[in-house]
Amino acid sequence: MKVIISESIIFLAETFLRLIIFHKRSSLSGKLCDISLKSLNCLPVSLFFHEKVQPMKCLPFILLGWFVSIHCIPVQAQKTALLLIDIQDIYFPGGQMSLENPEAAGMNAGLILNRFRDSEQFVIHVRHDMDSGGEIHDYVKPLDGEKVITKNHVNAFIGTELLLILEENGIEQLVICGMQTHLSVEATVRAAHDFGYRCILVGDACATRVLQYKEHIISARNVQFSTLSSLQGHYATLVNTDELLKHLGDYVPQ
């Protein structure tokens, strides 16, 4: 009996550790109570074949450990920042480089920004340095106290304090909107992923434009969809504005 209890305690500690690791890798929730029964797949099958362990006698300890772990162990949620990239006047009607449907993308970004402000989540504005049309658009105009980063490269991390700001504020996850989808948005999403950040890209809060390659004209719609497709799953979780706002607590736990 002493052997069984000893083995069970060891197993219980291992179970706690495995559940916590499982949660940190796969859950957006702030508590382990959101882990489903699938978590039990993490348990070592070898336990039930150990010559010194009688599974049925260990079962109460196993069930107790699982129950306590999913109901009583709080885990800090990933801290999230909203990253708004280059939503500037130049890309709107009247600007020198008007995109396709920038108003819809800008308004969606504004809706998301308002929700982040309401919940006092961290917000970072990024703008490209330019003389004409470089002001951040009124849809997402920064408030006093919100971080504003000015960049000179396509990738918002190059030559800026963005990475330092994320590290200093303990940010682990980014919700990203912006312009242009195929340039600064894509470059920054890829870089953020490579730096270890989880990225949620809001497709309909981004906009792009028609491109030309030699004699080939590529519609803005195709540029948008091909860029989002290349990022989906590999570098970011793709959502739309309605989905994000409707289930914001799932994507951005408080």
ROMARLUM-467054 format. One line per 4 residues: number of its first residue (from 1); for each residue x, y, z of N, C-alpha, C. Coordinates in steps of 0.2 Angstrom, whole numbers, plus 5000, padded with zeros to 4 digits. Example, Ala and Ser with C-alpha at 12.3 -4.5 7.8 and 13.67 -1.06 7.14 Angstrom:
// residues 2
1 = 5066 4972 5039 5062 4978 5039 5066 4984 5039 | 5064 4989 5035 5068 4995 5036 5064 5000 5039 $
END
This chain:
// residues 254
1 = 5004 4994 5000 5000 5000 5000 5004 5006 5000 | 5010 5006 5004 5014 5012 5004 5017 5013 4997 | 5019 5008 4993 5022 5008 4987 5016 5012 4982 | 5010 5010 4983 5005 5012 4978 5004 5020 4980 $
5 = 5004 5022 4986 5003 5029 4988 5009 5033 4985 | 5015 5030 4986 5021 5034 4984 5020 5035 4976 | 5019 5030 4973 5019 5030 4965 5013 5035 4964 | 5008 5035 4967 5002 5039 4965 5004 5047 4966 $
9 = 5007 5048 4972 5009 5055 4973 5014 5058 4968 | 5019 5053 4966 5023 5055 4960 5019 5057 4954 | 5014 5052 4953 5010 5053 4947 5006 5059 4947 | 5003 5061 4953 4999 5066 4954 5003 5073 4952 $
13 = 5009 5073 4955 5014 5079 4953 5015 5080 4946 | 5016 5074 4943 5017 5074 4935 5011 5076 4932 | 5005 5074 4934 4999 5076 4931 4998 5083 4931 | 4999 5086 4937 4998 5094 4938 5003 5097 4933 $
17 = 5009 5095 4932 5014 5098 4928 5011 5098 4920 | 5009 5092 4918 5007 5091 4912 5001 5095 4910 | 4996 5095 4915 4990 5099 4913 4992 5106 4913 | 4996 5109 4917 4998 5116 4916 5002 5117 4909 $
21 = 5006 5113 4907 5010 5114 4901 5005 5113 4895 | 5000 5109 4896 4995 5108 4891 4991 5114 4890 | 4989 5117 4896 4985 5123 4896 4989 5129 4893 | 4995 5130 4895 4999 5136 4892 5000 5135 4885 $
25 = 5000 5129 4882 5002 5129 4875 4995 5130 4871 | 4989 5128 4874 4984 5127 4869 4977 5131 4871 | 4977 5134 4877 4971 5137 4880 4972 5145 4880 | 4967 5148 4878 4967 5156 4878 4963 5158 4885 $
29 = 4961 5153 4889 4957 5155 4895 4962 5157 4901 | 4959 5160 4906 4963 5162 4911 4963 5156 4917 | 4959 5151 4916 4959 5146 4921 4959 5139 4918 | 4962 5134 4922 4962 5128 4920 4956 5124 4919 $
33 = 4951 5127 4922 4944 5124 4922 4941 5124 4915 | 4944 5127 4910 4942 5127 4903 4945 5121 4899 | 4950 5118 4903 4953 5112 4899 4947 5106 4899 | 4947 5103 4893 4942 5098 4892 4945 5091 4894 $
37 = 4941 5086 4894 4943 5080 4896 4948 5077 4891 | 4949 5080 4886 4955 5078 4881 4961 5079 4884 | 4962 5083 4890 4968 5084 4893 4971 5078 4896 | 4966 5073 4897 4968 5067 4900 4972 5063 4895 $
41 = 4972 5064 4889 4977 5061 4884 4984 5062 4886 | 4985 5068 4890 4992 5069 4891 4995 5064 4896 | 4991 5061 4900 4993 5056 4905 4997 5051 4903 | 5002 5049 4906 5007 5043 4904 5003 5036 4905 $
45 = 5003 5033 4899 5000 5027 4899 5004 5022 4903 | 5010 5023 4903 5015 5018 4906 5013 5017 4913 | 5010 5022 4917 5008 5021 4924 5004 5015 4925 | 4999 5013 4920 4995 5008 4921 4998 5001 4920 $
49 = 5004 5001 4917 5008 4995 4916 5014 4994 4921 | 5014 4998 4925 5020 4998 4930 5018 4992 4935 | 5023 4988 4936 5022 4982 4939 5021 4983 4947 | 5023 4989 4950 5021 4990 4957 5015 4994 4958 $
53 = 5012 4996 4952 5006 5000 4953 4999 4996 4951 | 4994 4996 4956 4988 4993 4954 4983 4999 4952 | 4981 4999 4946 4978 5005 4943 4971 5007 4947 | 4967 5002 4949 4961 5003 4952 4962 5006 4959 $
57 = 4967 5004 4962 4969 5007 4969 4971 5014 4968 | 4975 5016 4962 4977 5023 4961 4972 5027 4959 | 4966 5024 4956 4961 5029 4953 4959 5034 4957 | 4957 5033 4963 4955 5039 4967 4960 5045 4968 $
61 = 4966 5043 4968 4971 5049 4968 4972 5052 4961 | 4971 5048 4956 4971 5051 4949 4965 5056 4948 | 4959 5054 4950 4953 5058 4949 4954 5064 4953 | 4956 5063 4960 4956 5069 4964 4961 5074 4961 $
65 = 4967 5072 4959 4972 5076 4956 4969 5080 4950 | 4966 5076 4946 4963 5080 4940 4957 5085 4942 | 4953 5083 4946 4948 5087 4949 4950 5094 4952 | 4955 5093 4956 4958 5099 4959 4962 5103 4954 $
69 = 4965 5100 4949 4969 5104 4945 4965 5108 4940 | 4959 5106 4938 4955 5109 4933 4950 5114 4937 | 4949 5114 4943 4945 5118 4947 4948 5123 4951 | 4955 5122 4953 4958 5126 4958 4964 5129 4957 $
73 = 4967 5128 4951 4973 5131 4949 4973 5136 4944 | 4973 5143 4946 4973 5148 4941 4979 5149 4937 | 4978 5150 4931 4984 5151 4927 4983 5158 4923 | 4988 5162 4923 4988 5169 4921 4987 5169 4913 $
77 = 4982 5172 4911 4980 5173 4904 4986 5176 4900 | 4986 5175 4894 4991 5179 4889 4989 5186 4889 | 4994 5190 4891 4993 5197 4890 4993 5200 4883 | 4988 5203 4881 4987 5205 4874 4988 5212 4873 $
81 = 4990 5214 4867 4990 5221 4864 4987 5221 4858 | 4984 5227 4856 4981 5228 4850 4987 5232 4846 | 4988 5230 4840 4994 5233 4836 4990 5235 4830 | 4990 5242 4829 4987 5245 4823 4992 5248 4819 $
85 = 4993 5245 4813 4999 5247 4808 4997 5251 4802 | 5000 5257 4802 4999 5262 4796 4992 5263 4794 | 4988 5264 4798 4981 5266 4796 4981 5274 4796 | 4984 5276 4790 4986 5283 4789 4982 5287 4783 $
89 = 4981 5293 4783 4977 5297 4779 4979 5295 4771 | 4986 5294 4770 4988 5293 4763 4984 5287 4760 | 4981 5282 4764 4978 5276 4761 4971 5277 4760 | 4968 5283 4762 4961 5284 4761 4959 5289 4755 $
93 = 4953 5289 4753 4951 5293 4747 4954 5300 4748 | 4957 5303 4743 4960 5309 4744 4968 5309 4745 | 4970 5303 4747 4977 5302 4749 4981 5300 4742 | 4987 5300 4743 4991 5299 4737 4991 5291 4735 $
97 = 4990 5287 4740 4990 5280 4738 4984 5276 4741 | 4978 5279 4739 4971 5276 4741 4971 5269 4740 | 4969 5265 4745 4968 5258 4744 4961 5256 4742 | 4960 5249 4742 4953 5247 4740 4949 5246 4747 $
101 = 4944 5249 4748 4939 5249 4754 4943 5251 4760 | 4947 5256 4760 4950 5257 4767 4946 5260 4772 | 4940 5263 4770 4935 5265 4775 4932 5259 4779 | 4930 5254 4776 4928 5248 4780 4933 5245 4784 $
105 = 4939 5244 4782 4944 5242 4786 4946 5246 4792 | 4946 5253 4790 4948 5258 4796 4942 5258 4801 | 4936 5258 4799 4930 5258 4804 4930 5251 4808 | 4932 5246 4805 4933 5239 4809 4938 5240 4814 $
109 = 4944 5243 4812 4949 5244 4816 4947 5248 4822 | 4943 5253 4820 4941 5258 4826 4936 5254 4831 | 4932 5250 4828 4928 5246 4833 4932 5242 4838 | 4937 5239 4835 4941 5235 4839 4945 5239 4844 $
113 = 4947 5245 4842 4951 5249 4846 4946 5251 4852 | 4940 5253 4850 4936 5255 4856 4935 5250 4861 | 4934 5244 4859 4933 5238 4864 4939 5237 4868 | 4945 5238 4865 4951 5237 4869 4952 5243 4874 $
117 = 4950 5249 4872 4950 5255 4876 4945 5254 4882 | 4939 5251 4881 4934 5250 4886 4936 5245 4891 | 4940 5240 4889 4943 5235 4893 4950 5236 4896 | 4952 5242 4894 4959 5245 4897 4964 5240 4895 $
121 = 4964 5237 4889 4969 5233 4886 4974 5238 4883 | 4980 5235 4882 4986 5238 4879 4985 5240 4872 | 4987 5246 4870 4986 5248 4863 4992 5251 4860 | 4994 5249 4854 5000 5252 4851 4999 5254 4844 $
125 = 5000 5260 4842 4999 5263 4835 5006 5263 4832 | 5006 5261 4826 5012 5261 4822 5010 5265 4815 | 5015 5270 4814 5014 5274 4808 5020 5274 4804 | 5020 5275 4797 5026 5275 4793 5028 5283 4793 $
129 = 5034 5284 4793 5036 5291 4793 5036 5294 4786 | 5032 5299 4785 5031 5302 4778 5029 5309 4779 | 5030 5313 4774 5029 5320 4775 5021 5322 4773 | 5019 5319 4768 5012 5320 4766 5007 5314 4767 $
133 = 5002 5315 4771 4997 5310 4772 4999 5305 4778 | 5004 5307 4782 5007 5303 4787 5003 5303 4793 | 4998 5307 4794 4994 5307 4800 4990 5301 4801 | 4989 5298 4807 4985 5293 4809 4978 5295 4808 $
137 = 4974 5291 4804 4967 5292 4802 4963 5293 4808 | 4958 5297 4807 4953 5299 4813 4949 5293 4816 | 4949 5288 4812 4945 5282 4814 4949 5278 4820 | 4955 5279 4820 4959 5276 4825 4964 5281 4828 $
141 = 4962 5287 4829 4967 5292 4831 4969 5291 4838 | 4975 5291 4840 4978 5289 4846 4975 5294 4852 | 4974 5291 4858 4973 5295 4864 4979 5296 4867 | 4979 5301 4872 4985 5303 4876 4986 5296 4880 $
145 = 4993 5295 4880 4995 5289 4884 4996 5283 4880 | 4993 5282 4874 4993 5277 4870 5000 5277 4866 | 5003 5271 4866 5010 5271 4862 5009 5272 4855 | 5013 5277 4852 5014 5278 4845 5021 5277 4843 $
149 = 5022 5272 4838 5029 5271 4835 5029 5273 4828 | 5034 5277 4827 5036 5279 4820 5041 5274 4817 | 5040 5272 4811 5044 5267 4808 5047 5270 4801 | 5052 5267 4798 5055 5269 4792 5056 5263 4787 $
153 = 5054 5257 4790 5054 5251 4786 5048 5247 4786 | 5047 5243 4781 5041 5239 4780 5039 5235 4787 | 5044 5232 4789 5043 5228 4796 5043 5233 4802 | 5038 5233 4806 5037 5238 4811 5042 5236 4817 $
157 = 5046 5231 4817 5051 5229 4822 5058 5232 4820 | 5059 5234 4814 5066 5236 4812 5067 5243 4813 | 5072 5245 4817 5073 5252 4819 5068 5255 4823 | 5064 5251 4827 5059 5254 4832 5060 5251 4839 $
161 = 5056 5254 4843 5056 5251 4850 5051 5246 4851 | 5048 5244 4846 5042 5239 4847 5043 5233 4851 | 5049 5230 4849 5050 5224 4853 5051 5225 4860 | 5055 5231 4862 5056 5233 4869 5050 5234 4872 $
165 = 5045 5238 4869 5039 5239 4872 5035 5233 4874 | 5035 5228 4869 5031 5222 4871 5034 5218 4876 | 5041 5218 4877 5044 5214 4882 5043 5218 4889 | 5044 5224 4889 5043 5228 4895 5036 5227 4898 $
169 = 5031 5226 4894 5024 5226 4896 5022 5219 4897 | 5026 5214 4896 5024 5207 4897 5019 5205 4891 | 5019 5208 4885 5014 5206 4880 5016 5199 4877 | 5011 5195 4877 5012 5188 4874 5008 5187 4867 $
173 = 5003 5191 4866 4999 5190 4861 4997 5197 4858 | 4996 5197 4851 4995 5203 4847 4989 5202 4843 | 4984 5207 4843 4979 5207 4839 4981 5213 4834 | 4981 5211 4827 4984 5215 4822 4979 5217 4817 $
177 = 4979 5224 4816 4975 5227 4810 4979 5232 4807 | 4978 5233 4800 4982 5238 4797 4982 5239 4790 | 4987 5242 4787 4988 5244 4780 4995 5244 4779 | 4998 5242 4773 4994 5238 4768 4995 5231 4770 $
181 = 4990 5227 4768 4990 5220 4770 4996 5216 4768 | 4998 5217 4761 5004 5213 4758 5010 5216 4760 | 5011 5222 4763 5017 5225 4765 5018 5225 4773 | 5017 5230 4776 5019 5231 4783 5015 5226 4787 $
185 = 5009 5225 4786 5005 5220 4790 5008 5213 4789 | 5009 5211 4783 5012 5204 4783 5019 5204 4786 | 5023 5209 4784 5030 5208 4787 5030 5208 4794 | 5026 5212 4797 5026 5213 4805 5023 5207 4808 $
189 = 5018 5204 4805 5015 5197 4807 5020 5192 4807 | 5024 5191 4802 5029 5186 4801 5034 5187 4807 | 5036 5193 4807 5042 5195 4812 5039 5194 4819 | 5033 5196 4821 5031 5195 4828 5030 5187 4829 $
193 = 5028 5183 4824 5028 5176 4825 5035 5173 4827 | 5040 5176 4823 5046 5173 4824 5049 5175 4830 | 5047 5181 4833 5049 5183 4840 5046 5179 4845 | 5041 5175 4843 5037 5171 4848 5031 5173 4851 $
197 = 5028 5178 4847 5021 5181 4849 5016 5177 4845 | 5010 5176 4849 5004 5173 4846 5001 5179 4842 | 4999 5178 4836 4996 5183 4832 4989 5182 4830 | 4985 5186 4831 4978 5186 4829 4977 5192 4824 $
201 = 4976 5190 4818 4975 5195 4812 4968 5195 4810 | 4966 5202 4810 4959 5203 4809 4958 5205 4801 | 4956 5200 4797 4957 5201 4790 4953 5207 4787 | 4947 5208 4790 4943 5214 4787 4944 5220 4790 $
205 = 4949 5220 4794 4952 5227 4797 4959 5228 4794 | 4960 5225 4788 4966 5227 4784 4964 5228 4777 | 4968 5232 4774 4966 5234 4767 4973 5234 4763 | 4972 5233 4756 4978 5233 4752 4975 5236 4745 $
209 = 4979 5235 4740 4978 5239 4733 4980 5234 4727 | 4978 5236 4722 4980 5233 4715 4987 5233 4714 | 4990 5227 4712 4997 5227 4711 4998 5225 4703 | 5004 5226 4701 5006 5224 4694 5012 5221 4694 $
213 = 5013 5215 4691 5019 5211 4690 5020 5210 4682 | 5025 5214 4680 5026 5214 4672 5019 5216 4669 | 5016 5212 4665 5010 5213 4661 5004 5211 4665 | 5005 5208 4671 4999 5205 4675 4997 5210 4680 $
217 = 4990 5211 4680 4987 5215 4684 4984 5211 4690 | 4985 5212 4696 4983 5208 4701 4978 5212 4705 | 4972 5210 4706 4967 5214 4709 4968 5214 4717 | 4966 5220 4720 4967 5220 4727 4963 5215 4731 $
221 = 4958 5212 4728 4954 5207 4731 4959 5200 4732 | 4962 5199 4726 4967 5193 4726 4973 5194 4730 | 4976 5201 4730 4981 5202 4734 4980 5201 4741 | 4974 5203 4743 4971 5203 4750 4971 5195 4752 $
225 = 4967 5191 4748 4966 5184 4750 4972 5180 4750 | 4977 5181 4745 4983 5177 4744 4987 5179 4750 | 4987 5185 4753 4992 5187 4758 4989 5184 4765 | 4982 5184 4766 4979 5181 4772 4980 5174 4772 $
229 = 4979 5171 4766 4980 5164 4765 4987 5161 4767 | 4992 5165 4765 4999 5163 4767 5000 5164 4774 | 4997 5168 4778 4998 5169 4785 4994 5164 4789 | 4988 5162 4787 4983 5159 4791 4986 5152 4793 $
233 = 4986 5151 4799 4988 5145 4802 4996 5144 4803 | 5000 5147 4799 5007 5146 4799 5009 5152 4804 | 5007 5158 4803 5009 5164 4806 5004 5167 4811 | 4998 5166 4809 4993 5169 4813 4986 5166 4813 $
237 = 4982 5167 4818 4975 5165 4818 4971 5170 4814 | 4967 5169 4809 4963 5173 4805 4956 5174 4808 | 4954 5180 4809 4947 5181 4811 4944 5187 4808 | 4938 5188 4808 4935 5194 4806 4933 5198 4812 $
241 = 4931 5205 4810 4929 5209 4816 4923 5207 4820 | 4918 5205 4817 4912 5202 4820 4914 5197 4825 | 4917 5192 4822 4919 5186 4826 4923 5188 4832 | 4928 5192 4831 4932 5194 4837 4929 5198 4842 $
245 = 4924 5203 4840 4921 5206 4845 4915 5202 4849 | 4912 5198 4845 4907 5193 4848 4910 5188 4853 | 4916 5186 4852 4920 5181 4856 4926 5184 4859 | 4926 5191 4860 4932 5194 4862 4935 5191 4869 $
249 = 4931 5188 4873 4933 5185 4879 4937 5179 4878 | 4936 5175 4873 4939 5169 4871 4946 5171 4868 | 4946 5176 4864 4953 5177 4861 4957 5182 4865 | 4954 5186 4869 4958 5191 4873 4955 5190 4880 $
253 = 4957 5185 4884 4954 5184 4891 4956 5190 4895 | 4952 5192 4900 4953 5197 4904 4957 5195 4910 $
END
